[in-house]
Amino acid sequence: MSMKATLKPQDFNPSEDAEQEAVMEWAAWSPHRKALKWLHHTPNGGHRSGAEAAKFKRLGVKPGVSDLFLPHPVRPFHGLWIEMKRRHGGVLSDRQAEFLRDMANEGYATAVAKGADEAREIIEKYLERETKDDGDTQALAYGAENVDK
């Protein structure tokens, strides 16, 4: 009798980096690629040596700044900040939640994406607002349940 491991959807949990790479690859080939031209990663996370961490701090790296920024304004927002998390188990830090709240208060759309698929959906919904002008001035906040810590 053969014993095979059965993988469940929750067993597939790529790293945050792998999910973010998938988003950037999609952005390069997306029908929205013109609007996504300046979508970029802010290198604020990760582990660094003491000397390197001190250098980055002097250069202005700040803890809590979201992973991805799309500096493409879509009325009424100035741009879109996305904090990437793993599909399962990713937890928003207090600093990350603070950053997202502050950016929403400054007129940016903010989101927490659990995986590349959610990030793509968030970006597409954000960009769809360009074709609508329904007078909605409410802040676009995805994953808000994770922001109000």
Contacts in CASP RR format, 6 or more apart in sequence:
PFRMAT RR
TARGET T0000
AUTHOR 0000-0000-0000
METHOD contacts of the structure
MODEL  1
MSMKATLKPQDFNPSEDAEQEAVMEWAAWSPHRKALKWLHHTPNGGHRSG
AEAAKFKRLGVKPGVSDLFLPHPVRPFHGLWIEMKRRHGGVLSDRQAEFL
RDMANEGYATAVAKGADEAREIIEKYLERETKDDGDTQALAYGAENVDK
10 88 0 8 1.000
12 87 0 8 1.000
13 86 0 8 1.000
13 87 0 8 1.000
13 88 0 8 1.000
13 89 0 8 1.000
14 22 0 8 1.000
14 86 0 8 1.000
14 87 0 8 1.000
14 115 0 8 1.000
15 86 0 8 1.000
16 67 0 8 1.000
16 84 0 8 1.000
16 85 0 8 1.000
16 86 0 8 1.000
16 90 0 8 1.000
19 84 0 8 1.000
19 86 0 8 1.000
19 87 0 8 1.000
19 113 0 8 1.000
19 115 0 8 1.000
19 116 0 8 1.000
19 119 0 8 1.000
20 41 0 8 1.000
20 67 0 8 1.000
20 68 0 8 1.000
20 84 0 8 1.000
20 116 0 8 1.000
20 119 0 8 1.000
22 116 0 8 1.000
23 68 0 8 1.000
23 84 0 8 1.000
23 113 0 8 1.000
23 116 0 8 1.000
23 119 0 8 1.000
23 120 0 8 1.000
23 123 0 8 1.000
24 39 0 8 1.000
24 41 0 8 1.000
26 116 0 8 1.000
26 120 0 8 1.000
27 33 0 8 1.000
27 36 0 8 1.000
27 39 0 8 1.000
27 123 0 8 1.000
30 36 0 8 1.000
32 123 0 8 1.000
32 124 0 8 1.000
32 127 0 8 1.000
35 70 0 8 1.000
35 72 0 8 1.000
35 127 0 8 1.000
35 130 0 8 1.000
36 70 0 8 1.000
36 72 0 8 1.000
36 123 0 8 1.000
38 70 0 8 1.000
38 71 0 8 1.000
38 72 0 8 1.000
39 68 0 8 1.000
39 69 0 8 1.000
39 70 0 8 1.000
39 72 0 8 1.000
39 123 0 8 1.000
40 68 0 8 1.000
40 69 0 8 1.000
41 67 0 8 1.000
41 68 0 8 1.000
42 65 0 8 1.000
42 66 0 8 1.000
42 67 0 8 1.000
42 68 0 8 1.000
42 69 0 8 1.000
43 56 0 8 1.000
43 61 0 8 1.000
44 61 0 8 1.000
44 62 0 8 1.000
44 63 0 8 1.000
44 64 0 8 1.000
44 65 0 8 1.000
45 61 0 8 1.000
45 63 0 8 1.000
48 56 0 8 1.000
63 93 0 8 1.000
63 95 0 8 1.000
64 93 0 8 1.000
64 95 0 8 1.000
64 96 0 8 1.000
64 98 0 8 1.000
64 99 0 8 1.000
65 99 0 8 1.000
66 81 0 8 1.000
66 82 0 8 1.000
66 83 0 8 1.000
66 96 0 8 1.000
66 99 0 8 1.000
66 100 0 8 1.000
66 103 0 8 1.000
66 110 0 8 1.000
67 82 0 8 1.000
67 83 0 8 1.000
67 84 0 8 1.000
68 81 0 8 1.000
68 82 0 8 1.000
68 83 0 8 1.000
68 84 0 8 1.000
68 119 0 8 1.000
69 79 0 8 1.000
69 80 0 8 1.000
69 81 0 8 1.000
69 82 0 8 1.000
70 79 0 8 1.000
70 80 0 8 1.000
70 82 0 8 1.000
70 123 0 8 1.000
70 126 0 8 1.000
71 79 0 8 1.000
72 79 0 8 1.000
72 80 0 8 1.000
72 127 0 8 1.000
73 79 0 8 1.000
74 80 0 8 1.000
74 109 0 8 1.000
74 126 0 8 1.000
74 127 0 8 1.000
74 129 0 8 1.000
74 130 0 8 1.000
75 129 0 8 1.000
75 130 0 8 1.000
75 133 0 8 1.000
76 107 0 8 1.000
76 135 0 8 1.000
76 136 0 8 1.000
76 137 0 8 1.000
77 107 0 8 1.000
77 108 0 8 1.000
77 109 0 8 1.000
77 126 0 8 1.000
77 129 0 8 1.000
77 139 0 8 1.000
77 140 0 8 1.000
78 106 0 8 1.000
78 107 0 8 1.000
78 108 0 8 1.000
79 108 0 8 1.000
79 109 0 8 1.000
80 108 0 8 1.000
80 109 0 8 1.000
80 110 0 8 1.000
80 111 0 8 1.000
80 122 0 8 1.000
80 123 0 8 1.000
80 126 0 8 1.000
80 140 0 8 1.000
81 99 0 8 1.000
81 100 0 8 1.000
81 103 0 8 1.000
81 108 0 8 1.000
81 109 0 8 1.000
81 110 0 8 1.000
81 111 0 8 1.000
82 110 0 8 1.000
82 111 0 8 1.000
82 112 0 8 1.000
82 113 0 8 1.000
82 119 0 8 1.000
82 122 0 8 1.000
82 123 0 8 1.000
83 92 0 8 1.000
83 96 0 8 1.000
83 99 0 8 1.000
83 100 0 8 1.000
83 110 0 8 1.000
83 111 0 8 1.000
83 112 0 8 1.000
83 113 0 8 1.000
84 113 0 8 1.000
84 115 0 8 1.000
84 119 0 8 1.000
85 91 0 8 1.000
85 92 0 8 1.000
85 112 0 8 1.000
85 113 0 8 1.000
85 114 0 8 1.000
85 115 0 8 1.000
86 114 0 8 1.000
86 115 0 8 1.000
87 114 0 8 1.000
87 115 0 8 1.000
88 114 0 8 1.000
90 114 0 8 1.000
92 100 0 8 1.000
92 112 0 8 1.000
92 146 0 8 1.000
92 147 0 8 1.000
92 149 0 8 1.000
94 149 0 8 1.000
97 146 0 8 1.000
97 147 0 8 1.000
97 148 0 8 1.000
97 149 0 8 1.000
100 110 0 8 1.000
100 112 0 8 1.000
100 141 0 8 1.000
100 147 0 8 1.000
101 110 0 8 1.000
101 147 0 8 1.000
101 148 0 8 1.000
103 110 0 8 1.000
104 110 0 8 1.000
104 139 0 8 1.000
104 141 0 8 1.000
104 147 0 8 1.000
107 139 0 8 1.000
109 126 0 8 1.000
109 139 0 8 1.000
109 140 0 8 1.000
109 141 0 8 1.000
110 139 0 8 1.000
110 140 0 8 1.000
110 141 0 8 1.000
110 142 0 8 1.000
110 147 0 8 1.000
111 119 0 8 1.000
111 122 0 8 1.000
111 140 0 8 1.000
111 141 0 8 1.000
111 142 0 8 1.000
111 143 0 8 1.000
112 142 0 8 1.000
112 143 0 8 1.000
112 146 0 8 1.000
112 147 0 8 1.000
113 119 0 8 1.000
113 122 0 8 1.000
113 142 0 8 1.000
118 142 0 8 1.000
122 142 0 8 1.000
125 140 0 8 1.000
125 142 0 8 1.000
126 140 0 8 1.000
129 140 0 8 1.000
141 147 0 8 1.000
END
